[in-house]
Amino acid sequence: MANREELGIIRGARAGDADCQLALGKLYLFGGAGLPLNVPTALHWLCRAAQQGRDEAWRLIGGHIPHEIAVHRLPEVVGWYQRAAEAGIEPAGLVLEQLLQQSQQPQQPPLAPTAAVPADPVRAQRAAAPRRPASAWRADNIIAPAEHARLDALWQQDPALFLEQARPLLRRLLAAAPPDAEAARGGDWLPSPQQLLLLARCAELLAPSDAELQQCRELAAWGGDRNAQLALGLWFARMDGDGKRQSSGIAAVNFKRAIRWLTLAGEQGLAEAWFALSRIYLKPEFSHRCVAEAQTYLERAAEMGHRGAQLECGMYAWRNRRTDEHSDVRAAYWLQKAAAQGCAEAEAALMRVVAAPKEASWMTSIVTCLTRELLESQPLLAARLELAALFGLSRAEALLLDVKEADQGHCLVVDIRASYGRSKRRLVLLRTARERQALDRIVRLFEAIDSGPDGLEGNYRQRLYRLKTWLPDVPDVPDSLLAA
C-alpha cells in the first residue's frame, strides 16, 4: 500500500505535474516502499513526463524499458527511443531497431466490402496506396539541428515571423504526411519530436481560415501534442472551451471523436479538456448524456485548477446543502479556490456561504488583562479565548467548540447545537497564514485531551465558572458570564 509521500506523488501526477509524473514513473520502474515494480505503468508515466519536457524521462525509457513492453505503446514511444539512441544510450538503439522493424511488417489486407455495405472510396484509395516504413517518412522531412535551433529562437522572440519562416518546411512536411489523423492511424507515419513541435506550434498560429490548419492540427494531435488534441476535440464538438456552440467547425458534430481527443488531452494534464468533456455530457443532443459522468469530469477539472469548474463545483455543492449538511464545507472550498484566481462571481458567492467575521465584544474586557501567569495556569481556556478573538466567536461558541472537529483545513465549522440549542451552525473562512498557524497550534494542544462535556474541561457551566474564577481580579468582567 502506498505511503503518504507516494500518495502525494500520485495525486500530483494525475493533476498533470511533470515532476510528480517523473517521480511516479521511477517508483514504478524501480519499485517503491509501498508501490510494486510495474514496468508498463512506469512507461505510461515516463511518457507523460517526457511530453512535458523532462529529459530524464526519455533517458529512463531508452535505458530501462524493454522491447516487449514498448511495442504496446507504438507509435508514441519511437521518438523517445530515437532521442535516447542519439544521446548514446546503447539499449535504446537496440530497442529502436526492433520497433522500426515491427512497424515495417506487412499488415493483413482489408476485407472486401460485402454487397450490403458499399465500399468507402476514400478508405479504399488509402488502403491501395503503397506503405512506406516510418524511417523513410522521417528521412524525407528531417529538420536539421541548426534549422530547428533558429526556428526555436524565432518562436521565443516573434511568433509571427516564426510562422512565416516555418511555412516552407511545414508544407514539405504536410505534403509527405497523411491527410489526417485517421489516415496516420492506419499507416506508418511517425513524426520525430522536432517535427511534432513544428506541427504543434504552427497549429497554434495558423488562422482558422487557413487550409493547412486542419491537417496540421490533426497530425500534431496524432503525434501526442495535448493542445492540438484539445483544439481538435473542440472542433469536432463545434464548441468553445466554455461549452458554447460555435458556428465554425465540422459540418456534422461528431461527439465520439471529440470525446476521444479531449480524453487524450485531459490525460496529459489539460484541465480545459476535462471541463469540455463535462459540457458534452450535459448536452441534450448527446445520445449518451449523463449528469453523473459530467460531474465526474467537472470535479477532475476543478482539482487540476480550472477556475470555471471550481466555481461550478462550489455552486453545485451549495445548492445541495439541504440534502447533505457538509455540502457547505465543499462549497466554501471550491469557491475559495476560484476566488483566489480572480473570479468575482465566486467571491460574491463565498460571502453567502461563509459568515463574515464579527468582533467578539465580550472579549474586549478580558484580552487587555491577560498575563503570562494566567495563560500558563489555564492553557486550554486561554486557547479558546484566542480562538474567539481570531474568528469572532461568541462566548458559548468559544467555550463549547470541538476544536479538532471544527478544523476543516480551509474553514472553521462552528457548530455547538448538540450542547447549546440556541446556536446556529456557521462557517468561518481561514484567509491568512496567521490564522492557519494559530489554529494548527491550538488543534495540537487539544489533540491529547478529551474536550467533551464529560472530559477534562467539563460541561458549559463548569467552563463558565472556571473562566470567572480564573479572572478574580478583573473588575470589567460582568457577572453575566455565569449566565446559562
C-alpha positions as CSV (number, residue, x, y, z in Angstrom):
1,M,0.0,0.0,0.0
2,A,1.3,3.4,-0.9
3,N,2.6,5.6,1.9
4,R,1.6,9.3,2.4
5,E,4.5,10.6,0.4
6,E,3.7,8.3,-2.5
7,L,0.1,9.2,-2.4
8,G,1.0,12.8,-2.7
9,I,3.2,12.0,-5.8
10,I,0.3,10.0,-7.3
11,R,-2.1,12.9,-6.8
12,G,0.3,15.4,-8.4
13,A,0.9,13.1,-11.4
14,R,-2.8,12.7,-12.0
15,A,-3.1,16.5,-11.8
16,G,-0.5,16.9,-14.6
17,D,2.6,17.9,-12.6
18,A,5.6,16.8,-14.7
19,D,8.0,16.3,-11.8
20,C,5.4,14.1,-10.0
21,Q,4.9,12.1,-13.2
22,L,8.6,11.6,-13.5
23,A,8.9,10.6,-9.8
24,L,6.0,8.2,-10.1
25,G,7.4,6.6,-13.2
26,K,10.7,6.0,-11.4
27,L,8.9,4.5,-8.4
28,Y,7.1,2.0,-10.7
29,L,10.2,1.3,-12.7
30,F,12.5,0.5,-9.7
31,G,9.9,-0.2,-7.1
32,G,8.9,2.0,-4.1
33,A,8.3,1.5,-0.4
34,G,4.6,0.9,-0.9
35,L,4.3,0.6,-4.7
36,P,5.2,-2.6,-6.6
37,L,7.5,-2.8,-9.6
38,N,5.3,-2.3,-12.7
39,V,7.2,-1.6,-15.9
40,P,4.1,-0.9,-18.2
41,T,2.8,1.6,-15.7
42,A,6.2,3.1,-15.4
43,L,6.3,3.6,-19.1
44,H,3.0,5.4,-19.1
45,W,4.1,8.0,-16.5
46,L,7.5,8.4,-18.0
47,C,6.0,9.1,-21.4
48,R,3.7,11.8,-19.9
49,A,6.7,13.4,-18.2
50,A,8.7,13.3,-21.4
51,Q,5.9,15.0,-23.2
52,Q,6.2,17.9,-20.8
53,G,10.0,18.3,-21.4
54,R,11.6,16.2,-18.7
55,D,14.7,14.8,-20.4
56,E,15.4,12.3,-17.6
57,A,12.1,10.6,-18.5
58,W,13.1,9.6,-22.1
59,R,16.6,8.7,-20.9
60,L,15.0,6.2,-18.5
61,I,12.7,4.9,-21.2
62,G,15.6,4.3,-23.5
63,G,17.8,2.7,-20.9
64,H,15.3,0.5,-18.9
65,I,12.1,-0.2,-20.9
66,P,12.5,-3.4,-23.0
67,H,11.1,-4.0,-26.4
68,E,8.2,-6.3,-25.3
69,I,6.8,-3.5,-23.1
70,A,7.5,-0.6,-25.6
71,V,5.8,-2.4,-28.5
72,H,2.4,-1.9,-26.9
73,R,2.9,1.9,-26.9
74,L,3.6,2.4,-30.7
75,P,3.9,4.9,-32.2
76,E,4.2,7.1,-29.2
77,V,7.5,5.7,-27.8
78,V,9.5,5.7,-31.0
79,G,10.5,9.3,-30.7
80,W,11.8,8.8,-27.2
81,Y,13.9,5.8,-28.1
82,Q,15.3,7.8,-31.1
83,R,16.3,10.7,-28.8
84,A,17.9,8.3,-26.3
85,A,19.8,6.5,-29.0
86,E,21.1,9.8,-30.4
87,A,22.2,10.6,-26.8
88,G,24.4,7.5,-26.8
89,I,22.2,5.2,-24.7
90,E,23.1,1.8,-26.2
91,P,19.9,-0.2,-25.1
92,A,17.7,2.4,-26.7
93,G,19.3,1.8,-30.2
94,L,18.6,-1.9,-30.0
95,V,15.0,-1.4,-29.0
96,L,14.5,1.3,-31.6
97,E,15.8,-1.0,-34.4
98,Q,13.3,-3.7,-33.2
99,L,10.4,-1.2,-33.1
100,L,11.2,0.1,-36.6
101,Q,11.2,-3.5,-37.9
102,Q,7.9,-4.1,-36.2
103,S,6.4,-1.1,-37.9
104,Q,7.6,-2.3,-41.3
105,Q,5.9,-5.7,-41.1
106,P,3.1,-6.1,-43.7
107,Q,-0.4,-5.9,-42.3
108,Q,-3.4,-8.0,-43.1
109,P,-5.1,-6.9,-46.3
110,P,-8.5,-5.3,-45.6
111,L,-11.5,-7.5,-46.1
112,A,-13.5,-6.8,-49.3
113,P,-16.8,-5.0,-48.6
114,T,-19.9,-7.0,-48.8
115,A,-22.7,-6.2,-51.3
116,A,-24.9,-4.9,-48.5
117,V,-22.3,-2.3,-47.4
118,P,-20.9,-0.1,-50.1
119,A,-17.2,0.5,-50.1
120,D,-15.8,3.9,-49.0
121,P,-13.8,5.1,-52.0
122,V,-11.5,7.3,-49.8
123,R,-10.6,4.4,-47.5
124,A,-10.1,2.1,-50.5
125,Q,-7.7,4.6,-52.0
126,R,-5.8,4.9,-48.8
127,A,-5.7,1.1,-48.4
128,A,-4.4,0.7,-52.0
129,A,-1.6,3.3,-51.5
130,P,1.8,1.8,-51.0
131,R,3.0,1.7,-47.4
132,R,6.3,3.3,-46.5
133,P,8.4,2.5,-43.4
134,A,8.5,5.0,-40.6
135,S,12.2,5.6,-41.1
136,A,11.5,6.7,-44.7
137,W,8.9,9.2,-43.7
138,R,11.3,10.7,-41.2
139,A,14.3,10.8,-43.6
140,D,12.3,12.8,-46.2
141,N,11.5,15.6,-43.8
142,I,14.3,15.6,-41.3
143,I,14.8,19.0,-39.6
144,A,18.5,20.0,-39.3
145,P,19.6,20.8,-35.8
146,A,20.7,24.3,-36.9
147,E,17.3,25.0,-38.6
148,H,15.5,23.7,-35.5
149,A,17.5,26.0,-33.2
150,R,16.8,29.0,-35.5
151,L,13.1,28.4,-35.5
152,D,13.1,27.8,-31.8
153,A,14.7,31.2,-31.2
154,L,12.1,32.8,-33.6
155,W,9.3,31.2,-31.6
156,Q,10.5,32.8,-28.4
157,Q,11.1,36.2,-30.0
158,D,8.4,36.7,-32.7
159,P,5.7,34.0,-33.3
160,A,4.5,35.8,-36.5
161,L,8.0,35.7,-38.0
162,F,8.3,32.1,-36.9
163,L,5.2,31.1,-38.9
164,E,6.5,33.0,-42.0
165,Q,9.9,31.3,-41.8
166,A,8.5,27.8,-40.9
167,R,5.8,27.7,-43.7
168,P,8.1,26.2,-46.4
169,L,9.3,23.5,-44.1
170,L,5.7,22.8,-42.9
171,R,4.4,22.5,-46.4
172,R,7.1,19.9,-47.3
173,L,6.2,18.0,-44.2
174,L,2.4,18.1,-44.8
175,A,2.9,17.0,-48.5
176,A,4.7,13.8,-47.4
177,A,2.4,13.2,-44.4
178,P,-1.1,11.5,-44.3
179,P,-4.0,13.9,-44.9
180,D,-5.5,13.4,-41.4
181,A,-5.1,11.5,-38.1
182,E,-7.3,8.7,-39.2
183,A,-5.0,8.0,-42.2
184,A,-2.0,8.3,-39.9
185,R,-3.6,5.8,-37.5
186,G,-3.8,3.2,-40.3
187,G,-0.3,3.8,-41.7
188,D,3.3,4.0,-40.7
189,W,3.7,7.8,-40.4
190,L,5.6,8.7,-37.2
191,P,6.7,12.2,-36.5
192,S,10.0,12.9,-34.9
193,P,10.0,15.2,-31.7
194,Q,11.2,18.1,-33.9
195,Q,8.5,17.6,-36.5
196,L,5.9,17.3,-33.8
197,L,7.0,20.5,-32.2
198,L,6.8,22.3,-35.6
199,L,3.3,20.9,-36.3
200,A,2.1,21.9,-32.8
201,R,3.4,25.4,-33.0
202,C,2.1,26.1,-36.4
203,A,-1.3,24.7,-35.4
204,E,-1.4,27.3,-32.7
205,L,-0.6,30.2,-35.0
206,L,-2.4,29.4,-38.3
207,A,-5.7,31.3,-38.9
208,P,-9.0,29.4,-38.7
209,S,-9.5,30.0,-42.4
210,D,-6.1,28.6,-43.4
211,A,-6.4,25.5,-45.5
212,E,-3.4,23.8,-43.8
213,L,-4.7,24.3,-40.2
214,Q,-6.8,21.1,-40.0
215,Q,-4.2,18.7,-41.3
216,C,-1.5,20.4,-39.2
217,R,-3.8,20.1,-36.1
218,E,-4.7,16.5,-36.7
219,L,-1.2,15.4,-37.3
220,A,0.0,17.2,-34.2
221,A,-2.8,15.6,-32.1
222,W,-1.9,12.2,-33.5
223,G,1.7,12.8,-32.5
224,G,0.6,13.5,-28.9
225,D,0.5,17.3,-28.6
226,R,-2.1,18.0,-25.9
227,N,-3.0,21.5,-27.1
228,A,-3.7,20.2,-30.6
229,Q,-5.8,17.3,-29.1
230,L,-7.8,19.9,-27.1
231,A,-8.4,22.1,-30.2
232,L,-9.3,19.1,-32.3
233,G,-11.8,17.8,-29.7
234,L,-13.5,21.2,-29.5
235,W,-13.6,21.4,-33.3
236,F,-15.3,18.0,-33.6
237,A,-17.8,19.1,-30.9
238,R,-18.3,22.5,-32.5
239,M,-18.0,24.4,-29.2
240,D,-15.5,26.6,-27.4
241,G,-13.7,26.0,-24.1
242,D,-16.8,27.1,-22.1
243,G,-19.1,24.7,-23.9
244,K,-20.8,27.4,-26.0
245,R,-21.8,26.3,-29.6
246,Q,-19.6,27.6,-32.4
247,S,-20.6,28.3,-36.0
248,S,-17.3,27.1,-37.3
249,G,-16.1,23.5,-37.1
250,I,-17.0,20.2,-38.6
251,A,-20.2,20.1,-40.7
252,A,-21.9,17.5,-38.5
253,V,-21.0,17.3,-34.8
254,N,-19.0,14.1,-34.0
255,F,-19.1,13.7,-30.2
256,K,-17.4,10.3,-30.4
257,R,-14.3,11.7,-31.9
258,A,-14.5,14.8,-29.8
259,I,-14.5,12.7,-26.6
260,R,-11.6,10.6,-27.8
261,W,-9.3,13.6,-28.4
262,L,-10.5,15.5,-25.3
263,T,-9.8,12.4,-23.2
264,L,-6.3,12.1,-24.5
265,A,-5.7,15.8,-23.8
266,G,-7.1,15.5,-20.3
267,E,-4.9,12.5,-19.5
268,Q,-1.9,14.7,-20.4
269,G,-2.8,17.3,-17.7
270,L,-5.1,19.8,-19.5
271,A,-7.9,20.8,-17.2
272,E,-9.7,22.5,-20.0
273,A,-10.2,19.1,-21.7
274,W,-12.0,17.6,-18.7
275,F,-14.1,20.7,-18.4
276,A,-15.1,20.5,-22.1
277,L,-16.0,16.8,-21.6
278,S,-18.3,17.8,-18.7
279,R,-20.1,20.2,-21.1
280,I,-20.5,17.5,-23.7
281,Y,-22.1,15.0,-21.3
282,L,-24.7,17.7,-20.3
283,K,-25.7,18.5,-23.9
284,P,-29.3,17.3,-24.6
285,E,-28.4,16.4,-28.2
286,F,-25.7,14.0,-27.0
287,S,-27.2,10.4,-27.1
288,H,-25.1,9.3,-24.1
289,R,-26.0,12.3,-21.9
290,C,-25.2,11.6,-18.3
291,V,-25.2,14.1,-15.4
292,A,-23.1,11.9,-13.1
293,E,-20.4,11.5,-15.8
294,A,-20.4,15.2,-16.4
295,Q,-20.0,15.9,-12.6
296,T,-17.0,13.5,-12.5
297,Y,-15.2,15.3,-15.3
298,L,-16.1,18.7,-13.8
299,E,-14.6,17.7,-10.4
300,R,-11.5,16.4,-12.2
301,A,-11.1,19.8,-14.0
302,A,-11.6,21.6,-10.7
303,E,-8.9,19.5,-9.0
304,M,-6.5,20.5,-11.7
305,G,-7.2,24.2,-11.2
306,H,-9.8,25.1,-13.8
307,R,-11.4,28.3,-12.5
308,G,-14.8,27.8,-14.2
309,A,-15.0,24.2,-12.9
310,Q,-14.2,25.3,-9.4
311,L,-16.9,27.9,-9.5
312,E,-19.5,25.4,-10.8
313,C,-18.5,22.7,-8.3
314,G,-18.9,25.3,-5.5
315,M,-22.3,26.4,-6.6
316,Y,-23.4,22.7,-7.1
317,A,-22.4,21.9,-3.6
318,W,-24.1,24.9,-2.2
319,R,-27.4,24.0,-3.9
320,N,-27.2,20.5,-2.3
321,R,-26.7,21.7,1.2
322,R,-30.2,20.7,2.3
323,T,-29.6,17.1,1.4
324,D,-26.0,17.0,2.7
325,E,-25.2,19.2,5.7
326,H,-21.5,19.2,4.9
327,S,-22.0,20.4,1.3
328,D,-21.4,24.0,2.5
329,V,-17.9,23.0,3.5
330,R,-17.2,21.7,0.0
331,A,-18.8,24.8,-1.5
332,A,-16.6,27.1,0.5
333,Y,-13.5,25.1,-0.6
334,W,-14.2,25.3,-4.3
335,L,-15.4,28.9,-4.2
336,Q,-12.3,29.9,-2.3
337,K,-10.1,28.3,-4.9
338,A,-12.0,30.1,-7.7
339,A,-11.9,33.4,-5.9
340,A,-8.1,33.1,-5.4
341,Q,-7.8,33.0,-9.2
342,G,-9.7,36.3,-9.5
343,C,-13.3,35.1,-10.1
344,A,-15.6,37.9,-8.9
345,E,-18.7,35.7,-9.1
346,A,-17.0,33.1,-6.8
347,E,-16.1,35.8,-4.3
348,A,-19.7,37.1,-4.2
349,A,-21.0,33.6,-3.7
350,L,-18.4,33.0,-1.0
351,M,-19.9,35.8,1.1
352,R,-23.2,34.0,1.1
353,V,-21.7,30.7,2.1
354,V,-19.3,31.8,4.8
355,A,-20.3,34.1,7.7
356,A,-18.4,37.4,7.8
357,P,-16.1,37.5,10.8
358,K,-17.6,39.6,13.6
359,E,-15.9,41.2,16.6
360,A,-16.4,39.3,19.9
361,S,-17.4,42.2,22.1
362,W,-17.4,40.1,25.3
363,M,-13.7,39.6,24.8
364,T,-12.8,43.3,25.0
365,S,-12.5,43.5,28.7
366,I,-10.7,40.2,29.0
367,V,-7.9,40.4,26.5
368,T,-6.4,43.5,28.0
369,C,-5.9,41.9,31.4
370,L,-4.4,38.6,30.4
371,T,-1.0,38.0,31.8
372,R,1.6,35.3,31.1
373,E,0.9,33.7,34.6
374,L,-2.8,33.5,33.8
375,L,-2.2,32.0,30.4
376,E,0.2,29.3,31.7
377,S,-2.2,28.3,34.5
378,Q,-5.1,27.6,32.1
379,P,-3.7,26.8,28.7
380,L,-6.9,25.3,27.3
381,L,-9.1,28.1,28.3
382,A,-6.5,30.6,27.0
383,A,-6.5,28.8,23.7
384,R,-10.3,29.1,23.5
385,L,-10.2,32.8,24.2
386,E,-7.6,33.2,21.4
387,L,-10.0,31.4,19.0
388,A,-12.7,33.8,20.0
389,A,-10.5,36.8,19.3
390,L,-9.3,35.4,15.9
391,F,-12.6,34.2,14.5
392,G,-15.3,36.3,16.2
393,L,-16.8,33.5,18.3
394,S,-19.5,34.1,20.8
395,R,-18.9,33.2,24.5
396,A,-20.8,29.9,24.1
397,E,-19.1,29.1,20.8
398,A,-15.6,29.7,22.3
399,L,-16.3,27.5,25.4
400,L,-18.1,24.6,23.7
401,L,-16.5,24.3,20.3
402,D,-14.9,21.0,19.5
403,V,-11.7,22.4,18.1
404,K,-10.5,19.2,16.4
405,E,-13.8,18.5,14.6
406,A,-14.2,22.2,13.7
407,D,-11.0,22.5,11.7
408,Q,-11.7,21.7,8.0
409,G,-8.4,23.0,6.6
410,H,-9.8,25.9,4.7
411,C,-12.5,26.9,7.1
412,L,-13.8,26.5,10.7
413,V,-17.1,24.8,11.2
414,V,-18.7,26.4,14.2
415,D,-21.5,24.0,15.4
416,I,-22.3,23.7,19.1
417,R,-26.0,22.8,18.6
418,A,-25.6,19.5,20.4
419,S,-24.7,21.3,23.7
420,Y,-26.3,24.7,23.1
421,G,-29.6,24.5,21.4
422,R,-29.9,28.3,20.8
423,S,-26.9,28.4,18.5
424,K,-26.7,28.1,14.7
425,R,-24.3,26.3,12.5
426,R,-21.9,28.5,10.5
427,L,-18.6,28.6,8.7
428,V,-15.7,31.0,9.3
429,L,-13.1,31.1,6.5
430,L,-9.4,31.0,7.1
431,R,-7.9,33.7,5.0
432,T,-4.4,34.4,6.3
433,A,-1.4,32.4,7.2
434,R,-1.5,33.8,10.7
435,E,-5.0,32.3,11.3
436,R,-3.9,28.9,9.9
437,Q,-0.8,28.8,12.1
438,A,-2.7,29.8,15.2
439,L,-5.4,27.2,14.5
440,D,-2.7,24.5,13.9
441,R,-1.1,25.3,17.2
442,I,-4.4,25.2,19.1
443,V,-5.5,21.9,17.5
444,R,-2.2,20.3,18.6
445,L,-2.9,21.5,22.1
446,F,-6.4,19.8,22.2
447,E,-5.4,16.6,20.4
448,A,-4.1,14.9,23.6
449,I,-7.2,15.6,25.8
450,D,-10.9,14.8,25.8
451,S,-12.8,18.1,25.4
452,G,-16.3,16.6,25.6
453,P,-18.9,17.5,28.3
454,D,-17.7,14.6,30.5
455,G,-14.0,15.1,29.8
456,L,-11.3,17.2,31.3
457,E,-12.9,20.6,30.6
458,G,-16.4,19.6,31.9
459,N,-19.7,21.0,30.7
460,Y,-20.7,24.5,29.8
461,R,-21.4,25.7,33.4
462,Q,-18.2,24.3,34.7
463,R,-16.3,26.0,31.9
464,L,-18.0,29.3,32.6
465,Y,-17.3,29.0,36.3
466,R,-13.6,28.2,35.6
467,L,-13.4,31.3,33.4
468,K,-14.9,33.5,36.2
469,T,-12.6,32.2,38.9
470,W,-9.6,32.3,36.6
471,L,-10.0,36.1,36.4
472,P,-11.0,37.1,40.0
473,D,-9.3,40.5,40.0
474,V,-10.7,41.8,36.7
475,P,-13.4,44.5,37.6
476,D,-14.6,44.9,34.0
477,V,-15.7,41.2,33.6
478,P,-19.5,41.3,34.1
479,D,-21.3,38.8,36.3
480,S,-23.4,37.8,33.2
481,L,-20.5,35.5,32.3
482,L,-22.1,33.0,34.6
483,A,-25.5,33.1,32.9
484,A,-26.7,29.9,31.4
